């Protein structure tokens, strides 16, 4: 996939925007390419890894020329003071917070392995804080979703035509070890 994105950057005569919202969970980045390509823009957020979704704080990485052009058109007060302060605290303490991210990555790996031991589920590799689990049919998707919901476990159903009209998935956020154990127990009861 990295080669495809580089090819797009090289062949485009416009800005290419790469979304790295989940960067901390996958640690693949295009930041080193900013100095090589003058049309590359990278977007990141404090919403995913740092749990600041309600504060709506994100940032852009690019070359100085693009950043200067964006500054000309952005609203002067596009982020409120509280959100700015919270983002600064997180940014200054990123090393402390990395331990929590590392735990999520470890739990994600275990969760994927455990789900893949259960039929008919297929957990796909992930570089995020969630796992995409193929569940087969729409009926099975609805059954699993509703049974988990009855147990107080909320997951998201996904049936995007981009995947295929005949493939159904659940999007499951990686929890802590105890939460993941409860989820697996319920999936075992369903499978």
C-alpha positions in Angstrom: 0.0 0.0 0.0 2.9 2.4 0.8 4.2 2.0 -2.8 0.8 2.8 -4.2 0.5 6.0 -2.1 4.0 7.1 -3.2 3.0 6.5 -6.8 -0.1 8.7 -6.3 2.0 11.4 -4.7 4.5 11.3 -7.6 1.9 11.3 -10.4 -0.4 13.9 -8.9 -0.3 17.6 -9.8 -2.5 18.4 -6.8 -2.3 18.0 -3.0 -2.3 14.5 -1.7 -3.8 14.2 1.8 -2.8 11.2 3.9 -5.0 10.5 6.9 -2.8 9.3 9.8 -5.6 9.5 12.5 -4.6 6.1 13.8 -0.8 6.5 13.4 0.0 5.8 17.0 -1.6 2.3 16.7 0.3 1.3 13.6 3.4 3.4 13.7 3.7 3.7 9.9 4.0 7.2 8.7 4.6 9.3 5.6 6.1 12.2 7.5 9.7 11.5 6.2 8.4 12.0 2.7 7.3 15.6 3.4 10.8 16.8 2.6 10.8 14.9 -0.7 7.3 15.9 -2.1 5.9 19.4 -2.1 2.3 18.1 -2.6 2.0 15.9 0.5 -0.2 16.8 3.4 -0.6 14.6 6.5 -3.5 14.8 8.9 -3.4 13.6 12.5 -5.7 13.9 15.5 -5.7 13.7 19.2 -9.1 11.9 19.1 -8.0 8.3 18.7 -4.9 7.5 20.8 -5.3 10.3 23.3 -9.1 10.1 23.9 -9.8 13.7 23.1 -12.5 13.1 20.5 -15.0 15.6 22.0 -12.4 18.4 21.9 -12.0 18.1 18.1 -8.3 18.7 18.0 -6.2 17.7 15.0 -3.2 18.9 13.2 -1.6 19.1 9.8 2.0 18.2 8.7 3.4 19.4 5.4 6.0 21.7 3.9 6.2 25.3 5.0 4.7 26.6 1.7 1.5 24.6 2.1 1.2 25.4 5.8 1.5 29.2 5.0 -1.2 28.9 2.4 -3.5 27.1 4.8 -2.9 29.7 7.5 -4.2 32.3 5.1 -7.6 30.7 4.9 -8.1 29.1 8.3 -10.4 30.7 10.9 -8.3 32.6 13.5 -10.1 30.9 16.4 -10.7 27.4 14.9 -9.9 25.6 18.2 -11.2 26.9 21.6 -8.8 27.6 24.5 -9.7 24.6 26.5 -9.1 22.2 23.6 -5.8 23.9 22.9 -4.7 23.5 26.5 -5.7 19.9 26.7 -3.8 19.1 23.4 -0.7 20.9 24.8 -0.9 18.7 28.0 -1.2 15.6 25.9 1.6 16.6 23.5 4.0 17.4 26.4 3.2 14.0 28.0 3.1 11.8 25.0 5.8 9.5 26.4 3.7 8.8 29.5 0.7 8.1 27.3 2.6 5.7 25.0 2.3 2.9 27.7 -1.5 3.0 27.3 -1.2 2.8 23.5 1.2 -0.1 23.8 -1.3 -1.9 26.0 -4.0 -1.4 23.4 -1.7 -2.8 20.7 -1.0 -5.8 22.8 -4.7 -6.4 23.6 -5.6 -5.9 19.9 -3.1 -8.7 18.9 -4.5 -11.1 21.5 -8.1 -10.2 20.6 -7.5 -10.8 16.9 -6.0 -14.2 17.7 -8.8 -15.2 20.1 -11.6 -14.2 17.7 -9.9 -16.1 14.8 -10.2 -19.3 17.0 -14.0 -18.9 16.9 -16.1 -20.1 13.9 -17.5 -18.4 11.9 -15.6 -15.2 12.8 -12.6 -13.8 11.0 -10.8 -10.9 12.5 -8.7 -8.9 10.0 -5.3 -7.4 10.7 -5.5 -3.9 12.1 -3.4 -0.8 12.7 -6.1 1.0 14.7 -7.7 0.7 18.1 -10.5 -1.4 16.6 -10.8 -4.8 14.9 -12.9 -5.5 11.8 -14.5 -8.9 12.2 -16.1 -10.7 9.3 -19.3 -12.5 10.5 -20.7 -14.0 7.3 -24.3 -13.2 6.4 -26.5 -10.2 7.3 -28.5 -12.5 9.4 -25.5 -13.6 11.4 -24.3 -9.9 11.7 -27.7 -9.0 13.1 -27.8 -12.0 15.5 -24.3 -11.3 16.9 -24.9 -7.5 17.1 -28.2 -8.0 19.0 -26.9 -10.7 21.3 -23.9 -8.6 22.3 -26.2 -5.6 22.8 -28.3 -7.6 25.2 -25.2 -8.2 27.2 -24.3 -4.5 27.3 -21.6 -4.8 24.6 -21.9 -2.2 21.9 -20.3 -2.9 18.5 -20.8 -1.3 15.1 -22.2 -3.2 12.1 -20.5 -2.5 8.8 -21.9 -3.5 5.4 -20.2 -1.1 3.1 -20.6 -1.8 -0.6 -16.8 -1.1 -0.9 -16.2 -4.3 0.9 -18.9 -6.3 -0.9 -22.6 -6.6 -0.7 -22.3 -10.2 0.4 -19.7 -9.6 3.3 -20.8 -8.4 6.7 -18.6 -7.1 9.5 -18.6 -5.9 13.0 -16.3 -3.1 14.1 -15.1 -3.9 17.6 -13.1 -1.4 19.7 -10.2 -3.0 21.5 -10.9 -2.9 25.3 -8.8 -3.8 28.2 -8.0 -7.4 29.1 -11.1 -7.8 31.2 -13.4 -6.2 28.7 -12.0 -8.4 25.9 -12.4 -11.5 28.0 -16.1 -10.7 28.4 -16.5 -10.1 24.7 -14.8 -13.4 23.8 -17.0 -15.2 26.3 -20.1 -13.8 24.6 -18.8 -14.6 21.1 -18.2 -18.2 22.3 -21.8 -18.4 23.4 -23.0 -17.1 20.0 -20.7 -19.2 17.8 
